[in-house]
Amino acid sequence: MQFKLDQAIEILSRTPLVLNALLNGLSSEWTSNNEGEQTWSPYDVVGHLIHGERTDWMPRLKIILQSGEDEAFPPFDRFAQFEESQGKTLAELLVIFAELRTQNLAALVALNLTAEDLQQGGTHPAFGSVRLEQLLATWVTHDLSHLSQITRTMAKQYTDAVGPWAEYLSVLKK
């Protein structure tokens, strides 16, 4: 599938709705458990997505449009949510995420990006040269990856409870 901005926005605009429908109001057993040591709970993932909305996607897009490859992106702290989410409920995090995503998508649409804009380059601190189109495609894939992670983490809470059916449930085998 070729990248198309309007199709990317279809997914990006739905992620807050999906997360809210899936997680809001659930007991903490569903939302605070993880898959083991050094893994994330659904609560942690939502905090991570918030941090990305604040410091990753749109800030990097602006660097590409303003400076091109002359200014490297600042490194992204993949674990900032552990400090930033402290003291907040999951319901609060879901609202914050939805608000930030709405603002970011409005700003993205307002840019009226052209095909030429999407080919502009930037400099990633680990990967080197990247294109704006790749950044935006990664934003979509990042959302989908974390939605998958959340549902897998939740499903694994019932690994023992499903008994022999575990053999047929591929989500439990990772």
GROMACS elastic network, one bead per residue, 0.5 to 0.9 nm:
[ bonds ]
;  ai    aj funct       b0    kb
    1     4     6  0.88265   500
    3     6     6  0.89868   500
    3     7     6  0.76728   500
    3     8     6  0.74368   500
    3   133     6  0.72797   500
    3   134     6  0.84944   500
    3   136     6  0.86709   500
    3   137     6  0.66351   500
    4     7     6  0.53829   500
    4     8     6  0.62667   500
    4     9     6  0.87948   500
    4   133     6  0.87175   500
    4   137     6  0.86567   500
    5     9     6  0.62008   500
    5    10     6  0.86745   500
    5   113     6  0.86188   500
    5   133     6  0.83839   500
    5   136     6  0.79066   500
    5   137     6  0.85081   500
    6     9     6  0.51423   500
    6    10     6  0.64073   500
    7    11     6  0.68829   500
    7    12     6  0.88632   500
    8    11     6  0.54971   500
    8    12     6  0.62206   500
    8    13     6  0.85718   500
    8   136     6  0.74896   500
    8   137     6  0.69676   500
    8   139     6  0.84735   500
    8   140     6  0.61034   500
    9    13     6  0.57147   500
    9    14     6  0.83443   500
    9   105     6  0.74413   500
    9   109     6  0.87865   500
    9   140     6  0.81268   500
   10    13     6  0.56011   500
   10    14     6  0.65645   500
   11    14     6  0.52472   500
   11    15     6  0.64056   500
   11   140     6  0.65053   500
   11   143     6  0.81864   500
   11   144     6  0.83087   500
   12    15     6  0.55670   500
   12    16     6  0.80525   500
   12   101     6  0.78453   500
   12   105     6  0.78699   500
   12   139     6  0.78460   500
   12   140     6  0.60540   500
   12   143     6  0.73051   500
   13    16     6  0.69264   500
   13    17     6  0.78244   500
   13    98     6  0.89434   500
   13   101     6  0.73478   500
   13   102     6  0.73560   500
   13   105     6  0.73571   500
   14    17     6  0.52159   500
   14    18     6  0.61267   500
   14    19     6  0.86234   500
   15    18     6  0.50943   500
   15    19     6  0.60955   500
   15    20     6  0.84961   500
   15    98     6  0.84508   500
   15   101     6  0.87878   500
   15   143     6  0.68636   500
   15   144     6  0.81658   500
   15   147     6  0.81050   500
   16    19     6  0.51367   500
   16    20     6  0.60199   500
   16    21     6  0.85304   500
   16    94     6  0.71824   500
   16    95     6  0.84919   500
   16    97     6  0.67573   500
   16    98     6  0.51636   500
   16    99     6  0.88822   500
   16   101     6  0.75198   500
   16   102     6  0.89513   500
   17    20     6  0.51323   500
   17    21     6  0.60861   500
   17    22     6  0.84673   500
   17    98     6  0.77781   500
   18    21     6  0.51845   500
   18    22     6  0.59978   500
   18    23     6  0.84192   500
   18   147     6  0.84346   500
   19    22     6  0.50975   500
   19    23     6  0.57602   500
   19    24     6  0.75290   500
   19    46     6  0.82264   500
   19    94     6  0.73584   500
   19   147     6  0.77351   500
   20    23     6  0.54116   500
   20    24     6  0.50768   500
   20    25     6  0.87250   500
   20    91     6  0.82484   500
   20    94     6  0.63214   500
   20    95     6  0.84432   500
   20    98     6  0.87249   500
   21    24     6  0.62023   500
   21    25     6  0.88986   500
   22    25     6  0.87689   500
   22    26     6  0.81769   500
   22   151     6  0.88299   500
   23    26     6  0.56709   500
   23    27     6  0.88364   500
   23    30     6  0.82193   500
   23    31     6  0.70308   500
   23    42     6  0.79804   500
   23    43     6  0.87712   500
   23    90     6  0.81290   500
   23    91     6  0.84332   500
   23    94     6  0.85988   500
   24    27     6  0.89402   500
   24    90     6  0.72131   500
   24    91     6  0.59311   500
   24    94     6  0.75734   500
   25    28     6  0.89223   500
   25    90     6  0.86314   500
   25    91     6  0.74429   500
   26    29     6  0.80690   500
   26    30     6  0.65073   500
   26    31     6  0.69773   500
   27    30     6  0.57737   500
   27    31     6  0.67876   500
   27    32     6  0.86415   500
   28    32     6  0.52673   500
   28    33     6  0.76296   500
   28    43     6  0.89555   500
   29    32     6  0.58105   500
   29    33     6  0.59940   500
   29   157     6  0.84316   500
   30    33     6  0.62626   500
   30    34     6  0.89406   500
   30    41     6  0.85532   500
   30    42     6  0.79006   500
   30   153     6  0.86032   500
   30   154     6  0.59366   500
   30   157     6  0.75011   500
   31    34     6  0.82247   500
   31    41     6  0.61579   500
   31    42     6  0.50459   500
   31    43     6  0.55748   500
   31    44     6  0.86972   500
   31    90     6  0.81387   500
   31   150     6  0.86668   500
   31   153     6  0.89337   500
   31   154     6  0.74964   500
   32    40     6  0.85325   500
   32    41     6  0.51704   500
   32    42     6  0.63834   500
   32    43     6  0.58071   500
   32    44     6  0.78029   500
   33    36     6  0.84488   500
   33    40     6  0.78893   500
   33    41     6  0.51832   500
   33    42     6  0.75718   500
   33    43     6  0.85506   500
   33   153     6  0.76633   500
   33   154     6  0.78198   500
   33   157     6  0.77198   500
   34    37     6  0.80679   500
   34    38     6  0.87138   500
   34    39     6  0.59093   500
   34    40     6  0.52692   500
   34    42     6  0.74968   500
   34   150     6  0.89787   500
   34   153     6  0.58989   500
   34   154     6  0.78846   500
   34   156     6  0.85561   500
   34   157     6  0.82967   500
   35    38     6  0.83438   500
   35    39     6  0.57629   500
   35    40     6  0.71117   500
   35    41     6  0.75213   500
   35   152     6  0.86927   500
   35   153     6  0.58247   500
   35   154     6  0.86947   500
   35   156     6  0.70923   500
   35   157     6  0.81781   500
   36    39     6  0.57183   500
   36    40     6  0.82126   500
   37    40     6  0.86491   500
   40    43     6  0.77761   500
   40    44     6  0.54929   500
   40    45     6  0.63358   500
   40   149     6  0.86013   500
   40   150     6  0.85438   500
   40   153     6  0.82183   500
   41    44     6  0.50627   500
   41    45     6  0.63380   500
   41    46     6  0.88198   500
   41   149     6  0.88696   500
   41   150     6  0.71900   500
   41   153     6  0.69472   500
   41   154     6  0.84309   500
   42    45     6  0.50401   500
   42    46     6  0.63522   500
   42    47     6  0.87527   500
   42    90     6  0.89699   500
   42   146     6  0.88058   500
   42   147     6  0.89491   500
   42   149     6  0.80518   500
   42   150     6  0.52037   500
   42   151     6  0.83124   500
   42   153     6  0.74087   500
   42   154     6  0.78574   500
   43    46     6  0.53697   500
   43    47     6  0.65015   500
   43    48     6  0.88001   500
   43    85     6  0.87734   500
   43    89     6  0.85958   500
   43    90     6  0.60654   500
   43    93     6  0.81999   500
   43   150     6  0.89336   500
   44    47     6  0.51240   500
   44    48     6  0.62111   500
   44    49     6  0.87302   500
   44    81     6  0.65709   500
   44    82     6  0.69967   500
   44    85     6  0.79572   500
   45    49     6  0.61852   500
   45    50     6  0.86498   500
   45    81     6  0.81016   500
   45   146     6  0.68596   500
   45   147     6  0.87970   500
   45   149     6  0.84227   500
   45   150     6  0.74052   500
   46    49     6  0.50550   500
   46    50     6  0.63113   500
   46    51     6  0.87546   500
   46    81     6  0.83550   500
   46    90     6  0.79364   500
   46    93     6  0.66741   500
   46    94     6  0.69962   500
   46    97     6  0.74049   500
   46   146     6  0.87524   500
   47    50     6  0.50929   500
   47    51     6  0.63522   500
   47    52     6  0.87515   500
   47    80     6  0.82201   500
   47    82     6  0.75541   500
   47    84     6  0.74313   500
   47    85     6  0.58818   500
   47    90     6  0.87066   500
   47    93     6  0.66039   500
   47    94     6  0.86744   500
   47    97     6  0.81302   500
   48    51     6  0.51076   500
   48    52     6  0.63158   500
   48    53     6  0.87625   500
   48    78     6  0.69833   500
   48    79     6  0.71254   500
   48    80     6  0.70870   500
   48    81     6  0.51016   500
   48    82     6  0.83068   500
   48    85     6  0.88439   500
   49    52     6  0.50260   500
   49    53     6  0.62955   500
   49    54     6  0.87887   500
   49    81     6  0.84351   500
   49    97     6  0.71385   500
   49   142     6  0.89900   500
   49   143     6  0.79425   500
   49   146     6  0.85247   500
   50    53     6  0.50769   500
   50    54     6  0.64037   500
   50    55     6  0.87249   500
   50    81     6  0.78684   500
   50    93     6  0.76770   500
   50    94     6  0.87664   500
   50    96     6  0.72000   500
   50    97     6  0.52348   500
   50    98     6  0.88370   500
   50   100     6  0.73862   500
   50   101     6  0.84212   500
   51    54     6  0.51689   500
   51    55     6  0.60232   500
   51    56     6  0.75285   500
   51    77     6  0.84080   500
   51    78     6  0.83459   500
   51    79     6  0.89897   500
   51    80     6  0.69309   500
   51    81     6  0.64863   500
   51    84     6  0.81037   500
   51    97     6  0.89203   500
   52    55     6  0.52704   500
   52    57     6  0.64145   500
   52    58     6  0.88115   500
   52    76     6  0.80938   500
   52    77     6  0.89439   500
   52    78     6  0.85141   500
   53    56     6  0.60965   500
   53    57     6  0.62264   500
   53    58     6  0.71543   500
   53    59     6  0.86959   500
   53    97     6  0.76271   500
   53   100     6  0.62735   500
   53   101     6  0.65513   500
   53   104     6  0.73225   500
   54    57     6  0.78178   500
   54    58     6  0.77360   500
   54    59     6  0.76610   500
   54   100     6  0.74496   500
   54   104     6  0.89165   500
   55    58     6  0.74048   500
   55    59     6  0.59700   500
   55    60     6  0.79178   500
   55    74     6  0.89267   500
   55    76     6  0.73217   500
   55    77     6  0.89240   500
   56    59     6  0.56269   500
   56    60     6  0.57926   500
   56    61     6  0.83722   500
   56    73     6  0.87104   500
   56    74     6  0.87429   500
   56    75     6  0.89024   500
   56    76     6  0.67006   500
   57    60     6  0.54208   500
   57    61     6  0.61455   500
   57    62     6  0.87608   500
   57   104     6  0.86099   500
   57   135     6  0.72673   500
   57   136     6  0.75042   500
   57   139     6  0.67548   500
   58    62     6  0.61291   500
   58    63     6  0.86032   500
   58   104     6  0.66887   500
   58   105     6  0.89724   500
   58   107     6  0.83887   500
   58   108     6  0.76919   500
   59    62     6  0.51578   500
   59    63     6  0.63454   500
   59    64     6  0.88254   500
   59    73     6  0.85108   500
   60    64     6  0.62993   500
   60    65     6  0.87221   500
   60    72     6  0.89448   500
   60    73     6  0.61476   500
   60    74     6  0.83664   500
   60   122     6  0.81359   500
   60   124     6  0.89575   500
   60   132     6  0.87126   500
   60   135     6  0.81591   500
   61    64     6  0.51803   500
   61    65     6  0.63409   500
   61    66     6  0.86440   500
   61   108     6  0.89633   500
   61   122     6  0.84538   500
   61   132     6  0.65727   500
   61   135     6  0.75551   500
   61   136     6  0.83026   500
   62    65     6  0.51052   500
   62    66     6  0.59336   500
   62    67     6  0.81265   500
   63    66     6  0.51815   500
   63    67     6  0.54294   500
   63    68     6  0.65186   500
   63    69     6  0.84988   500
   63    71     6  0.69673   500
   63    72     6  0.80345   500
   63    73     6  0.71722   500
   63   122     6  0.72794   500
   64    67     6  0.55314   500
   64    69     6  0.68198   500
   64    70     6  0.87922   500
   64    71     6  0.80598   500
   64    72     6  0.89422   500
   64    73     6  0.87197   500
   64   120     6  0.67473   500
   64   121     6  0.61409   500
   64   123     6  0.80203   500
   64   131     6  0.81640   500
   64   132     6  0.68289   500
   65    68     6  0.59274   500
   65   117     6  0.75301   500
   65   120     6  0.72628   500
   65   121     6  0.84147   500
   65   122     6  0.83927   500
   65   132     6  0.84337   500
   67    70     6  0.56153   500
   67    71     6  0.58111   500
   67    72     6  0.88769   500
   67   122     6  0.77998   500
   68    71     6  0.66691   500
   68    72     6  0.86416   500
   68   120     6  0.67230   500
   68   121     6  0.54750   500
   68   123     6  0.75917   500
   69    72     6  0.66435   500
   69   120     6  0.85535   500
   69   121     6  0.56812   500
   69   124     6  0.87508   500
   69   128     6  0.88441   500
   69   129     6  0.70520   500
   69   130     6  0.84951   500
   70   122     6  0.75184   500
   70   123     6  0.74241   500
   71    74     6  0.89253   500
   71   122     6  0.73816   500
   71   123     6  0.66754   500
   72    75     6  0.87882   500
   72   122     6  0.68895   500
   72   124     6  0.58222   500
   72   125     6  0.61275   500
   72   128     6  0.83132   500
   73    76     6  0.84183   500
   73   122     6  0.76845   500
   73   123     6  0.61415   500
   73   124     6  0.54422   500
   73   125     6  0.60875   500
   74   124     6  0.80305   500
   74   125     6  0.69323   500
   75   124     6  0.81133   500
   75   125     6  0.62222   500
   75   126     6  0.83950   500
   76    79     6  0.88419   500
   76    80     6  0.88134   500
   77    80     6  0.55198   500
   77    81     6  0.86951   500
   78    81     6  0.77163   500
   79    82     6  0.60932   500
   79    83     6  0.81571   500
   80    83     6  0.57932   500
   80    84     6  0.61479   500
   80    85     6  0.84488   500
   81    85     6  0.53981   500
   81    86     6  0.80827   500
   82    85     6  0.58407   500
   82    86     6  0.66517   500
   83    86     6  0.55657   500
   84    87     6  0.86345   500
   84    88     6  0.87358   500
   85    88     6  0.56125   500
   85    89     6  0.81742   500
   85    90     6  0.89028   500
   85    93     6  0.75605   500
   86    89     6  0.85101   500
   88    91     6  0.81330   500
   88    92     6  0.61035   500
   88    93     6  0.67131   500
   89    92     6  0.51559   500
   89    93     6  0.63717   500
   89    94     6  0.87258   500
   90    94     6  0.61249   500
   90    95     6  0.86665   500
   91    94     6  0.51713   500
   91    95     6  0.64274   500
   91    96     6  0.87603   500
   92    95     6  0.52134   500
   92    96     6  0.62239   500
   92    97     6  0.86090   500
   93    96     6  0.50262   500
   93    97     6  0.60129   500
   93    98     6  0.85257   500
   94    97     6  0.51247   500
   94    98     6  0.61445   500
   94    99     6  0.86256   500
   95    98     6  0.51587   500
   95    99     6  0.61663   500
   95   100     6  0.86094   500
   96    99     6  0.52067   500
   96   100     6  0.61425   500
   96   101     6  0.85163   500
   97   100     6  0.52096   500
   97   101     6  0.59987   500
   97   102     6  0.84810   500
   98   101     6  0.51848   500
   98   102     6  0.60785   500
   98   103     6  0.86183   500
   99   102     6  0.51957   500
   99   103     6  0.62619   500
   99   104     6  0.86420   500
  100   103     6  0.51228   500
  100   104     6  0.60696   500
  100   105     6  0.85583   500
  101   104     6  0.50213   500
  101   105     6  0.60057   500
  101   106     6  0.84327   500
  102   105     6  0.52845   500
  102   106     6  0.61325   500
  102   107     6  0.86106   500
  103   106     6  0.51890   500
  103   107     6  0.62244   500
  103   108     6  0.86109   500
  104   107     6  0.50714   500
  104   108     6  0.60622   500
  104   109     6  0.86349   500
  105   109     6  0.60636   500
  105   110     6  0.84109   500
  106   109     6  0.52450   500
  106   110     6  0.60951   500
  106   111     6  0.88124   500
  107   110     6  0.50604   500
  107   111     6  0.64994   500
  108   111     6  0.54202   500
  108   112     6  0.74902   500
  108   113     6  0.80215   500
  109   112     6  0.57339   500
  109   113     6  0.76754   500
  110   113     6  0.83085   500
  111   114     6  0.88983   500
  113   116     6  0.79637   500
  113   117     6  0.57141   500
  113   118     6  0.68765   500
  114   117     6  0.50078   500
  114   118     6  0.64301   500
  114   119     6  0.89126   500
  115   118     6  0.51940   500
  115   119     6  0.67014   500
  115   133     6  0.89147   500
  116   119     6  0.52774   500
  116   120     6  0.67708   500
  117   120     6  0.53221   500
  117   121     6  0.89039   500
  117   132     6  0.72860   500
  117   133     6  0.83355   500
  118   121     6  0.83660   500
  118   131     6  0.68117   500
  118   134     6  0.82652   500
  118   136     6  0.87269   500
  119   131     6  0.54981   500
  119   132     6  0.59807   500
  119   133     6  0.61961   500
  119   134     6  0.86794   500
  120   130     6  0.83489   500
  120   131     6  0.54713   500
  120   132     6  0.57353   500
  120   133     6  0.80108   500
  121   129     6  0.64021   500
  121   130     6  0.54299   500
  121   132     6  0.61273   500
  121   133     6  0.89238   500
  122   128     6  0.79089   500
  122   129     6  0.57459   500
  122   130     6  0.53156   500
  122   131     6  0.60235   500
  122   132     6  0.71197   500
  123   126     6  0.85470   500
  123   127     6  0.75277   500
  123   130     6  0.60081   500
  123   131     6  0.85345   500
  124   127     6  0.52278   500
  124   129     6  0.62819   500
  124   130     6  0.65919   500
  125   128     6  0.60951   500
  127   130     6  0.73563   500
  130   133     6  0.84565   500
  130   134     6  0.66125   500
  130   135     6  0.73836   500
  131   134     6  0.52127   500
  131   135     6  0.65020   500
  131   136     6  0.88958   500
  132   135     6  0.50232   500
  132   136     6  0.63122   500
  132   137     6  0.86111   500
  133   136     6  0.52307   500
  133   137     6  0.61373   500
  133   138     6  0.85032   500
  134   137     6  0.50366   500
  134   138     6  0.59694   500
  134   139     6  0.85571   500
  135   138     6  0.50770   500
  135   139     6  0.62792   500
  135   140     6  0.89658   500
  136   139     6  0.50017   500
  136   140     6  0.66188   500
  136   141     6  0.87771   500
  137   140     6  0.53023   500
  137   141     6  0.62623   500
  137   142     6  0.84887   500
  138   142     6  0.57255   500
  138   143     6  0.84467   500
  139   142     6  0.50872   500
  139   143     6  0.63648   500
  139   144     6  0.88344   500
  140   143     6  0.52472   500
  140   144     6  0.64114   500
  140   145     6  0.86265   500
  141   144     6  0.50422   500
  141   145     6  0.59281   500
  141   146     6  0.85541   500
  142   145     6  0.50339   500
  142   146     6  0.62326   500
  142   147     6  0.86193   500
  143   146     6  0.52982   500
  143   147     6  0.62068   500
  143   148     6  0.86612   500
  144   147     6  0.50316   500
  144   148     6  0.61933   500
  144   149     6  0.85449   500
  145   148     6  0.51506   500
  145   149     6  0.61777   500
  145   150     6  0.87355   500
  146   150     6  0.60500   500
  146   151     6  0.85896   500
  147   150     6  0.51616   500
  147   151     6  0.63549   500
  147   152     6  0.85704   500
  148   151     6  0.53132   500
  148   152     6  0.60341   500
  148   153     6  0.84826   500
  149   152     6  0.51199   500
  149   153     6  0.60033   500
  149   154     6  0.85419   500
  150   153     6  0.51488   500
  150   154     6  0.61878   500
  150   155     6  0.85835   500
  151   154     6  0.50590   500
  151   155     6  0.60122   500
  151   156     6  0.85603   500
  151   171     6  0.86241   500
  152   155     6  0.50417   500
  152   156     6  0.61461   500
  152   157     6  0.88879   500
  152   171     6  0.58398   500
  152   172     6  0.72396   500
  152   174     6  0.87100   500
  153   156     6  0.52581   500
  153   157     6  0.68455   500
  153   171     6  0.89080   500
  153   172     6  0.88589   500
  154   157     6  0.54519   500
  154   158     6  0.77824   500
  155   158     6  0.58260   500
  155   159     6  0.71154   500
  155   171     6  0.70480   500
  155   172     6  0.69413   500
  156   160     6  0.84256   500
  156   171     6  0.76038   500
  156   172     6  0.56948   500
  156   173     6  0.89792   500
  157   160     6  0.78955   500
  157   161     6  0.82704   500
  158   162     6  0.61194   500
  158   163     6  0.89065   500
  158   172     6  0.88032   500
  159   162     6  0.58998   500
  159   163     6  0.73822   500
  159   166     6  0.66235   500
  159   172     6  0.64685   500
  160   163     6  0.56185   500
  160   164     6  0.87675   500
  160   166     6  0.79718   500
  161   166     6  0.88873   500
  162   165     6  0.56134   500
  162   166     6  0.59560   500
  163   166     6  0.60606   500
  163   167     6  0.86759   500
  164   167     6  0.61614   500
  164   168     6  0.82740   500
  165   168     6  0.54838   500
  165   169     6  0.66698   500
  166   169     6  0.50782   500
  166   170     6  0.77528   500
  166   171     6  0.88685   500
  166   172     6  0.66771   500
  166   173     6  0.81603   500
  167   170     6  0.74553   500
  167   172     6  0.84100   500
  167   173     6  0.82748   500
  168   171     6  0.89771   500
  168   172     6  0.88569   500
  169   172     6  0.58014   500
  169   173     6  0.73494   500
  170   173     6  0.52766   500
  170   174     6  0.74958   500
  171   174     6  0.65438   500
